[in-house]
């Protein structure tokens, strides 16, 4: 029991993981989105996501080639919110959100726009 609590709080001891959690407190994200959101390479992001899953903070679901991450449950969300983690996002988040992975953008194609996983629209590049 103590070991699981230690894992939980150790997982919160990293700026990148806190940033990931701050986004996930709003809604689920594809793993590929976190590279642009955190400005870290995909390998680093994957390691951080694994730590959060092993700590019992996150859950994930495979959807085709994508892995969608979310907060494990409502109780965990409430705890993270009470710790103020939602307020950790960088101030330039709107600029980062538009840089969603091409695989995810392709999934959300409609007419002349591409909807990224954050419901923002960007012009389709020819």
C-alpha positions as CSV (number, residue, x, y, z in Angstrom):
1,X,0.0,0.0,0.0
2,X,2.8,2.4,0.9
3,X,4.6,1.5,-2.3
4,X,1.7,2.5,-4.5
5,X,1.5,5.9,-2.7
6,X,5.2,6.4,-3.2
7,X,4.9,5.6,-6.9
8,X,2.0,8.1,-7.2
9,X,3.8,11.0,-5.6
10,X,7.1,10.2,-7.4
11,X,5.2,10.3,-10.7
12,X,4.1,13.9,-9.8
13,X,7.7,15.0,-9.3
14,X,8.5,15.9,-12.9
15,X,7.6,19.0,-14.9
16,X,6.9,17.1,-18.1
17,X,4.5,14.7,-16.3
18,X,2.7,17.5,-14.6
19,X,2.3,19.3,-17.9
20,X,0.9,16.1,-19.5
21,X,-1.5,15.7,-16.5
22,X,-2.7,19.3,-16.8
23,X,-3.8,18.7,-20.4
24,X,-5.4,15.3,-19.5
25,X,-7.5,17.0,-16.8
26,X,-9.4,18.7,-19.7
27,X,-9.9,15.7,-21.9
28,X,-8.3,12.6,-23.4
29,X,-5.4,12.9,-25.8
30,X,-3.6,10.7,-28.3
31,X,0.0,9.8,-27.2
32,X,1.3,11.4,-30.4
33,X,-0.1,14.8,-29.3
34,X,2.2,15.1,-26.3
35,X,5.4,15.6,-28.3
36,X,4.2,19.0,-29.5
37,X,2.4,19.9,-26.3
38,X,5.5,19.3,-24.1
39,X,8.2,20.0,-26.8
40,X,9.8,16.6,-25.9
41,X,10.6,13.8,-28.4
42,X,8.2,10.9,-28.7
43,X,10.5,8.4,-26.8
44,X,10.8,10.8,-23.8
45,X,7.0,11.3,-23.8
46,X,6.4,7.5,-24.0
47,X,8.6,7.0,-20.9
48,X,6.7,9.7,-19.0
49,X,3.3,8.2,-20.0
50,X,4.5,4.8,-18.8
51,X,5.5,6.2,-15.4
52,X,2.0,7.8,-15.0
53,X,0.3,4.5,-16.0
54,X,2.4,2.4,-13.6
55,X,1.7,4.9,-10.8
56,X,-2.1,4.3,-11.3
57,X,-2.8,7.8,-12.5
58,X,-3.5,7.2,-16.2
59,X,-5.3,4.6,-18.2
60,X,-5.1,4.1,-22.0
61,X,-7.1,2.7,-24.8
62,X,-5.9,1.6,-28.2
63,X,-7.9,3.0,-31.2
64,X,-6.4,1.6,-34.3
65,X,-2.8,2.8,-34.5
66,X,-3.4,5.4,-31.8
67,X,-3.2,5.1,-28.1
68,X,-5.6,7.5,-26.2
69,X,-4.6,8.4,-22.7
70,X,-6.9,9.7,-20.0
71,X,-7.0,10.2,-16.2
72,X,-7.7,6.8,-14.6
73,X,-10.9,7.7,-12.7
74,X,-12.9,10.6,-11.2
75,X,-11.3,10.2,-7.8
76,X,-7.8,10.6,-9.3
77,X,-9.0,13.7,-11.3
78,X,-10.4,15.3,-8.2
79,X,-7.1,14.7,-6.3
80,X,-5.0,16.2,-9.1
81,X,-7.4,19.2,-9.4
82,X,-7.1,19.8,-5.7
83,X,-3.3,19.8,-6.0
84,X,-3.6,22.6,-8.6
85,X,-2.2,20.6,-11.5
86,X,-4.7,21.9,-14.0
87,X,-3.0,25.4,-13.8
88,X,0.5,24.2,-14.8
89,X,0.1,24.4,-18.6
90,X,2.5,26.7,-20.4
91,X,1.2,30.2,-21.3
92,X,1.7,29.6,-25.0
93,X,-0.5,26.4,-25.1
94,X,-2.7,27.7,-28.0
95,X,0.3,27.9,-30.2
96,X,1.4,24.3,-29.3
97,X,-2.0,22.7,-29.7
98,X,-2.1,23.5,-33.4
99,X,0.9,21.3,-33.9
100,X,-0.9,17.9,-33.7
101,X,0.6,14.8,-35.1
102,X,-0.1,14.2,-38.9
103,X,-1.6,10.8,-38.2
104,X,-4.2,12.3,-35.9
105,X,-4.9,15.2,-38.3
106,X,-5.6,12.7,-41.1
107,X,-8.2,10.9,-38.9
108,X,-10.2,14.2,-38.5
109,X,-10.2,15.4,-42.1
110,X,-13.2,17.2,-43.4
111,X,-13.6,19.2,-46.6
112,X,-10.9,21.9,-46.8
113,X,-10.0,21.9,-43.1
114,X,-8.4,19.5,-40.7
115,X,-9.8,19.1,-37.2
116,X,-7.1,18.3,-34.8
117,X,-7.9,16.3,-31.6
118,X,-8.4,19.5,-29.7
119,X,-11.3,20.6,-31.9
120,X,-9.2,23.5,-33.4
121,X,-9.3,23.8,-37.2
122,X,-6.3,24.5,-39.3
123,X,-6.1,24.9,-43.1
124,X,-5.2,21.7,-45.0
125,X,-1.8,22.0,-46.6
126,X,-1.6,21.0,-50.3
